[in-house]
């Protein structure tokens, strides 16, 4: 008997990437802090504080309650920042600052996922004014980032509309899977931080990249692959081999201020004394930025 059933198309798949310390070799926030200072968005004291803040950021020692207090603090700090100015600063300095610190391993992995027909999605706690241009630079298909409310005057009001952190990242991944038809069991996710365990757990192929100690323990316990990225290579040196779209139709699921990311590190540094007591010696693991922003 002849079979007239219509064959089902293969489910869509995606690779979800944390941004800072997973795809690039530095914090995107710290990378732009000098440019924000030169543009008058933050003062010299804030810039100096970020030098210490980077160590605390890399140590990943903030718990949920501290992150909530941080959100309140950064909302106040970023109030009044001109969004157009932030975007202009990022656009002017993006290639000089970000291009040289993209991990060669991450760029290769991004290429492999695209070649396999998977979408590449950046899922970052940093603000959209920073994350979106980086995603476009790498050819990301979609971006999930923190979003701050922008007033009619084009400035941040000081309110956070969406905070892409911890469980909310996992929720965003599941929402995208629902709207885009992704089969999460066949999807991939990459991160360096234990705060992203919910996102990593949401897919069938989670990977820890240059993981902090907590994530390394979790990955070992669950049998997740652990990747090591340590070769930053300017993207322009790879252009002949990359098969990425020159200007992707970037879909932004949640946007936020670059201001938010900068404020995050300023907040961390303001807690310097208590944080040092809580964390003990600060260890700096290999920074990362992973596959596909």
C-alpha positions as a Markdown table, in Angstrom:
| # | Residue | x | y | z |
|---|---|---|---|---|
| 1 | Unk | 0.0 | 0.0 | 0.0 |
| 2 | Unk | 1.4 | 3.4 | -1.0 |
| 3 | Unk | 2.2 | 5.8 | 1.7 |
| 4 | Unk | 0.8 | 9.3 | 1.0 |
| 5 | Unk | 1.8 | 10.8 | 4.3 |
| 6 | Unk | 3.6 | 14.2 | 4.1 |
| 7 | Unk | 7.1 | 14.0 | 5.6 |
| 8 | Unk | 7.7 | 16.3 | 8.6 |
| 9 | Unk | 10.4 | 18.9 | 8.2 |
| 10 | Unk | 13.3 | 18.7 | 10.6 |
| 11 | Unk | 12.9 | 20.8 | 13.7 |
| 12 | Unk | 14.8 | 24.1 | 13.9 |
| 13 | Unk | 17.7 | 24.4 | 16.2 |
| 14 | Unk | 19.8 | 27.1 | 17.7 |
| 15 | Unk | 23.0 | 27.7 | 19.7 |
| 16 | Unk | 22.6 | 30.1 | 22.7 |
| 17 | Unk | 25.7 | 32.0 | 23.8 |
| 18 | Unk | 26.5 | 34.0 | 26.9 |
| 19 | Unk | 28.6 | 37.0 | 25.8 |
| 20 | Unk | 31.1 | 38.3 | 28.4 |
| 21 | Unk | 34.0 | 35.9 | 29.0 |
| 22 | Unk | 32.5 | 33.3 | 26.7 |
| 23 | Unk | 32.8 | 34.8 | 23.2 |
| 24 | Unk | 35.2 | 37.7 | 23.9 |
| 25 | Unk | 38.2 | 37.6 | 26.1 |
| 26 | Unk | 37.1 | 40.6 | 28.3 |
| 27 | Unk | 34.0 | 42.1 | 29.8 |
| 28 | Unk | 32.2 | 44.1 | 27.2 |
| 29 | Unk | 31.4 | 46.7 | 29.9 |
| 30 | Unk | 34.9 | 47.2 | 31.0 |
| 31 | Unk | 36.1 | 47.3 | 27.4 |
| 32 | Unk | 33.9 | 50.4 | 26.7 |
| 33 | Unk | 34.3 | 52.1 | 30.1 |
| 34 | Unk | 37.1 | 54.4 | 28.9 |
| 35 | Unk | 35.1 | 55.4 | 25.9 |
| 36 | Unk | 32.1 | 56.1 | 28.1 |
| 37 | Unk | 34.3 | 58.3 | 30.3 |
| 38 | Unk | 35.6 | 60.2 | 27.3 |
| 39 | Unk | 32.0 | 60.7 | 26.2 |
| 40 | Unk | 31.1 | 62.2 | 29.5 |
| 41 | Unk | 28.8 | 59.4 | 30.6 |
| 42 | Unk | 30.8 | 58.3 | 33.7 |
| 43 | Unk | 33.4 | 60.2 | 35.8 |
| 44 | Unk | 37.0 | 59.4 | 36.4 |
| 45 | Unk | 36.3 | 57.8 | 39.7 |
| 46 | Unk | 34.0 | 55.3 | 38.1 |
| 47 | Unk | 36.6 | 54.4 | 35.5 |
| 48 | Unk | 39.2 | 53.8 | 38.2 |
| 49 | Unk | 36.8 | 51.7 | 40.2 |
| 50 | Unk | 36.3 | 49.3 | 37.2 |
| 51 | Unk | 39.9 | 48.2 | 37.5 |
| 52 | Unk | 39.1 | 46.5 | 40.7 |
| 53 | Unk | 35.6 | 45.6 | 39.7 |
| 54 | Unk | 36.9 | 43.4 | 36.9 |
| 55 | Unk | 38.4 | 41.0 | 39.4 |
| 56 | Unk | 35.2 | 40.8 | 41.4 |
| 57 | Unk | 33.2 | 40.4 | 38.2 |
| 58 | Unk | 35.5 | 37.5 | 37.2 |
| 59 | Unk | 35.2 | 35.9 | 40.6 |
| 60 | Unk | 31.4 | 35.8 | 40.1 |
| 61 | Unk | 30.6 | 36.1 | 43.8 |
| 62 | Unk | 27.3 | 37.9 | 43.9 |
| 63 | Unk | 24.2 | 36.0 | 45.0 |
| 64 | Unk | 20.6 | 36.7 | 44.0 |
| 65 | Unk | 19.9 | 39.3 | 46.7 |
| 66 | Unk | 23.0 | 41.2 | 45.9 |
| 67 | Unk | 22.1 | 41.2 | 42.2 |
| 68 | Unk | 18.7 | 42.6 | 43.1 |
| 69 | Unk | 20.4 | 45.4 | 45.0 |
| 70 | Unk | 22.7 | 46.0 | 42.1 |
| 71 | Unk | 19.8 | 46.4 | 39.8 |
| 72 | Unk | 18.3 | 49.1 | 42.0 |
| 73 | Unk | 21.7 | 50.8 | 42.2 |
| 74 | Unk | 22.4 | 50.8 | 38.5 |
| 75 | Unk | 18.9 | 52.1 | 37.7 |
| 76 | Unk | 19.7 | 55.2 | 39.7 |
| 77 | Unk | 23.2 | 55.6 | 38.2 |
| 78 | Unk | 22.1 | 55.4 | 34.6 |
| 79 | Unk | 19.1 | 57.7 | 35.0 |
| 80 | Unk | 19.4 | 60.6 | 32.5 |
| 81 | Unk | 22.0 | 58.9 | 30.1 |
| 82 | Unk | 21.4 | 59.8 | 26.5 |
| 83 | Unk | 20.7 | 56.6 | 24.6 |
| 84 | Unk | 21.7 | 58.0 | 21.2 |
| 85 | Unk | 25.1 | 59.1 | 22.7 |
| 86 | Unk | 25.7 | 55.6 | 24.1 |
| 87 | Unk | 25.0 | 54.0 | 20.8 |
| 88 | Unk | 27.2 | 56.5 | 19.0 |
| 89 | Unk | 30.1 | 55.8 | 21.3 |
| 90 | Unk | 29.7 | 52.1 | 20.9 |
| 91 | Unk | 29.5 | 52.3 | 17.1 |
| 92 | Unk | 32.6 | 54.5 | 16.8 |
| 93 | Unk | 34.8 | 52.2 | 19.0 |
| 94 | Unk | 33.3 | 48.8 | 18.3 |
| 95 | Unk | 35.8 | 47.5 | 15.8 |
| 96 | Unk | 38.8 | 48.8 | 17.6 |
| 97 | Unk | 37.8 | 47.5 | 21.0 |
| 98 | Unk | 35.9 | 44.3 | 20.3 |
| 99 | Unk | 37.4 | 42.9 | 17.1 |
| 100 | Unk | 40.8 | 42.1 | 18.7 |
| 101 | Unk | 39.4 | 40.2 | 21.7 |
| 102 | Unk | 37.1 | 37.7 | 20.0 |
| 103 | Unk | 38.2 | 34.2 | 20.7 |
| 104 | Unk | 39.3 | 32.3 | 17.7 |
| 105 | Unk | 37.7 | 29.1 | 19.1 |
| 106 | Unk | 34.4 | 30.9 | 19.6 |
| 107 | Unk | 34.5 | 32.3 | 16.0 |
| 108 | Unk | 35.1 | 28.8 | 14.7 |
| 109 | Unk | 32.3 | 27.4 | 16.7 |
| 110 | Unk | 29.9 | 30.1 | 15.5 |
| 111 | Unk | 30.8 | 29.2 | 12.0 |
| 112 | Unk | 30.2 | 25.6 | 12.6 |
| 113 | Unk | 26.7 | 26.2 | 14.0 |
| 114 | Unk | 25.8 | 28.4 | 11.1 |
| 115 | Unk | 27.1 | 25.8 | 8.7 |
| 116 | Unk | 24.9 | 23.2 | 10.4 |
| 117 | Unk | 21.9 | 25.4 | 9.8 |
| 118 | Unk | 21.5 | 26.6 | 13.4 |
| 119 | Unk | 20.5 | 30.1 | 14.5 |
| 120 | Unk | 23.0 | 31.8 | 16.8 |
| 121 | Unk | 21.5 | 33.7 | 19.7 |
| 122 | Unk | 23.3 | 36.0 | 22.2 |
| 123 | Unk | 21.8 | 35.9 | 25.7 |
| 124 | Unk | 23.6 | 38.5 | 27.8 |
| 125 | Unk | 23.0 | 40.4 | 31.0 |
| 126 | Unk | 24.7 | 43.4 | 29.4 |
| 127 | Unk | 22.8 | 46.1 | 27.8 |
| 128 | Unk | 21.4 | 46.0 | 24.3 |
| 129 | Unk | 23.2 | 49.1 | 23.3 |
| 130 | Unk | 26.4 | 47.1 | 23.7 |
| 131 | Unk | 25.2 | 43.6 | 22.9 |
| 132 | Unk | 23.3 | 44.4 | 19.7 |
| 133 | Unk | 26.3 | 45.8 | 17.8 |
| 134 | Unk | 28.6 | 43.0 | 18.9 |
| 135 | Unk | 26.0 | 40.5 | 17.8 |
| 136 | Unk | 25.8 | 42.1 | 14.4 |
| 137 | Unk | 29.6 | 42.1 | 14.1 |
| 138 | Unk | 29.6 | 38.4 | 14.7 |
| 139 | Unk | 26.5 | 37.7 | 12.5 |
| 140 | Unk | 24.2 | 36.7 | 15.3 |
| 141 | Unk | 20.6 | 36.0 | 14.3 |
| 142 | Unk | 19.0 | 37.1 | 17.6 |
| 143 | Unk | 19.9 | 38.9 | 20.8 |
| 144 | Unk | 18.5 | 38.7 | 24.3 |
| 145 | Unk | 19.7 | 41.5 | 26.6 |
| 146 | Unk | 18.8 | 43.6 | 29.5 |
| 147 | Unk | 16.4 | 46.5 | 28.7 |
| 148 | Unk | 16.0 | 49.8 | 30.5 |
| 149 | Unk | 13.1 | 52.1 | 30.0 |
| 150 | Unk | 13.8 | 55.1 | 27.7 |
| 151 | Unk | 11.7 | 58.2 | 28.1 |
| 152 | Unk | 10.3 | 60.4 | 25.4 |
| 153 | Unk | 13.4 | 62.6 | 25.7 |
| 154 | Unk | 15.6 | 59.7 | 24.6 |
| 155 | Unk | 17.2 | 59.2 | 28.0 |
| 156 | Unk | 17.1 | 56.3 | 30.4 |
| 157 | Unk | 14.4 | 56.9 | 33.0 |
| 158 | Unk | 16.2 | 54.8 | 35.7 |
| 159 | Unk | 13.8 | 51.9 | 35.5 |
| 160 | Unk | 14.8 | 48.4 | 34.3 |
| 161 | Unk | 12.1 | 46.9 | 32.1 |
| 162 | Unk | 13.8 | 43.5 | 31.6 |
| 163 | Unk | 16.8 | 42.0 | 33.4 |
| 164 | Unk | 18.4 | 39.2 | 31.6 |
| 165 | Unk | 20.0 | 37.3 | 34.5 |
| 166 | Unk | 19.9 | 33.7 | 35.8 |
| 167 | Unk | 16.4 | 32.1 | 35.4 |
| 168 | Unk | 15.2 | 34.9 | 33.1 |
| 169 | Unk | 17.7 | 33.8 | 30.5 |
| 170 | Unk | 16.3 | 30.3 | 30.6 |
| 171 | Unk | 12.8 | 31.7 | 30.3 |
| 172 | Unk | 13.9 | 33.7 | 27.2 |
| 173 | Unk | 15.4 | 30.6 | 25.7 |
| 174 | Unk | 12.1 | 28.7 | 26.2 |
| 175 | Unk | 10.1 | 31.6 | 24.8 |
| 176 | Unk | 12.3 | 31.7 | 21.7 |
| 177 | Unk | 11.9 | 28.0 | 21.3 |
| 178 | Unk | 8.2 | 28.3 | 21.4 |
| 179 | Unk | 8.0 | 31.2 | 18.9 |
| 180 | Unk | 10.7 | 30.0 | 16.5 |
| 181 | Unk | 10.0 | 26.3 | 16.6 |
| 182 | Unk | 13.4 | 25.3 | 18.1 |
| 183 | Unk | 13.7 | 21.7 | 19.4 |
| 184 | Unk | 15.5 | 22.5 | 22.7 |
| 185 | Unk | 16.7 | 18.9 | 23.0 |
| 186 | Unk | 18.7 | 19.4 | 19.9 |
| 187 | Unk | 19.9 | 22.9 | 20.8 |
| 188 | Unk | 23.2 | 24.1 | 22.3 |
| 189 | Unk | 24.1 | 26.6 | 25.0 |
| 190 | Unk | 27.4 | 28.0 | 26.2 |
| 191 | Unk | 28.4 | 30.0 | 29.2 |
| 192 | Unk | 31.3 | 30.6 | 31.7 |
| 193 | Unk | 29.1 | 31.3 | 34.8 |
| 194 | Unk | 27.2 | 29.2 | 37.3 |
| 195 | Unk | 24.5 | 31.8 | 37.2 |
| 196 | Unk | 23.6 | 30.5 | 33.7 |
| 197 | Unk | 23.0 | 26.9 | 34.9 |
| 198 | Unk | 19.2 | 27.4 | 34.3 |
| 199 | Unk | 19.9 | 28.3 | 30.6 |
| 200 | Unk | 22.4 | 25.5 | 30.2 |
| 201 | Unk | 19.9 | 23.1 | 31.7 |
| 202 | Unk | 17.2 | 24.2 | 29.2 |
| 203 | Unk | 18.9 | 22.6 | 26.2 |
| 204 | Unk | 20.0 | 19.1 | 25.2 |
| 205 | Unk | 23.7 | 20.1 | 24.6 |
| 206 | Unk | 25.0 | 22.4 | 27.3 |
| 207 | Unk | 28.7 | 23.4 | 27.4 |
| 208 | Unk | 30.8 | 25.2 | 30.0 |
| 209 | Unk | 33.3 | 27.5 | 28.5 |
| 210 | Unk | 36.3 | 28.7 | 30.7 |
| 211 | Unk | 34.0 | 28.0 | 33.6 |
| 212 | Unk | 34.1 | 29.6 | 37.1 |
| 213 | Unk | 34.7 | 27.1 | 39.9 |
| 214 | Unk | 31.0 | 26.7 | 40.7 |
| 215 | Unk | 30.1 | 26.0 | 37.1 |
| 216 | Unk | 33.0 | 23.6 | 36.7 |
| 217 | Unk | 31.8 | 21.6 | 39.6 |
| 218 | Unk | 28.2 | 21.6 | 38.2 |
| 219 | Unk | 29.5 | 20.6 | 34.7 |
| 220 | Unk | 31.6 | 17.8 | 36.2 |
| 221 | Unk | 28.7 | 16.5 | 38.2 |
| 222 | Unk | 26.3 | 16.5 | 35.2 |
| 223 | Unk | 28.8 | 15.3 | 32.6 |
| 224 | Unk | 28.7 | 18.4 | 30.6 |
| 225 | Unk | 31.6 | 19.2 | 28.2 |
| 226 | Unk | 34.1 | 21.8 | 29.4 |
| 227 | Unk | 35.7 | 23.9 | 26.7 |
| 228 | Unk | 38.8 | 26.1 | 27.0 |
| 229 | Unk | 39.1 | 29.2 | 24.8 |
| 230 | Unk | 42.4 | 31.1 | 25.0 |
| 231 | Unk | 43.2 | 32.5 | 21.5 |
| 232 | Unk | 41.8 | 35.9 | 20.8 |
| 233 | Unk | 42.2 | 36.7 | 17.1 |
| 234 | Unk | 40.9 | 39.8 | 15.3 |
| 235 | Unk | 37.8 | 38.9 | 13.3 |
| 236 | Unk | 39.1 | 40.6 | 10.2 |
| 237 | Unk | 41.9 | 38.1 | 10.0 |
| 238 | Unk | 39.3 | 35.3 | 9.8 |
| 239 | Unk | 36.9 | 37.0 | 7.3 |
| 240 | Unk | 38.1 | 34.9 | 4.3 |
| 241 | Unk | 37.1 | 31.7 | 6.1 |
| 242 | Unk | 34.0 | 32.9 | 7.9 |
| 243 | Unk | 30.7 | 32.2 | 6.2 |
| 244 | Unk | 28.6 | 34.7 | 8.1 |
| 245 | Unk | 26.1 | 37.2 | 6.7 |
| 246 | Unk | 27.7 | 40.6 | 6.4 |
| 247 | Unk | 24.7 | 42.3 | 8.1 |
| 248 | Unk | 22.2 | 39.9 | 9.7 |
| 249 | Unk | 18.6 | 40.6 | 10.2 |
| 250 | Unk | 19.2 | 40.8 | 14.0 |
| 251 | Unk | 16.1 | 40.1 | 16.0 |
| 252 | Unk | 16.2 | 41.8 | 19.4 |
| 253 | Unk | 14.2 | 40.1 | 22.0 |
| 254 | Unk | 15.2 | 42.4 | 24.9 |
| 255 | Unk | 17.2 | 45.6 | 24.7 |
| 256 | Unk | 19.0 | 47.5 | 27.4 |
| 257 | Unk | 21.5 | 50.2 | 28.0 |
| 258 | Unk | 25.2 | 49.8 | 27.8 |
| 259 | Unk | 24.9 | 52.0 | 30.8 |
| 260 | Unk | 23.4 | 49.1 | 32.7 |
| 261 | Unk | 26.5 | 47.0 | 32.2 |
| 262 | Unk | 28.9 | 49.8 | 33.2 |
| 263 | Unk | 26.8 | 50.4 | 36.3 |
| 264 | Unk | 27.0 | 46.8 | 37.2 |
| 265 | Unk | 30.8 | 46.9 | 37.6 |
| 266 | Unk | 30.7 | 50.2 | 39.4 |
| 267 | Unk | 28.3 | 48.7 | 41.8 |
| 268 | Unk | 30.5 | 45.7 | 42.3 |
| 269 | Unk | 33.5 | 47.9 | 43.0 |
| 270 | Unk | 31.5 | 49.9 | 45.6 |
| 271 | Unk | 31.2 | 46.7 | 47.6 |
| 272 | Unk | 34.9 | 46.1 | 47.5 |
| 273 | Unk | 35.6 | 45.5 | 51.2 |
| 274 | Unk | 32.7 | 43.2 | 52.0 |
| 275 | Unk | 33.2 | 41.3 | 48.8 |
| 276 | Unk | 36.9 | 40.6 | 49.5 |
| 277 | Unk | 36.0 | 39.2 | 52.9 |
| 278 | Unk | 33.3 | 37.0 | 51.4 |
| 279 | Unk | 35.3 | 35.7 | 48.5 |
| 280 | Unk | 38.8 | 35.5 | 49.9 |
| 281 | Unk | 41.6 | 35.5 | 47.4 |
| 282 | Unk | 40.3 | 36.5 | 44.0 |
| 283 | Unk | 41.1 | 34.1 | 41.2 |
| 284 | Unk | 41.0 | 35.1 | 37.6 |
| 285 | Unk | 40.0 | 32.2 | 35.4 |
| 286 | Unk | 40.4 | 32.4 | 31.6 |
| 287 | Unk | 37.9 | 34.9 | 30.3 |
| 288 | Unk | 35.6 | 33.8 | 27.6 |
| 289 | Unk | 33.2 | 34.6 | 25.1 |
| 290 | Unk | 31.7 | 31.8 | 23.4 |
| 291 | Unk | 30.2 | 30.7 | 20.3 |
| 292 | Unk | 28.0 | 32.9 | 18.9 |
| 293 | Unk | 27.2 | 35.7 | 20.7 |
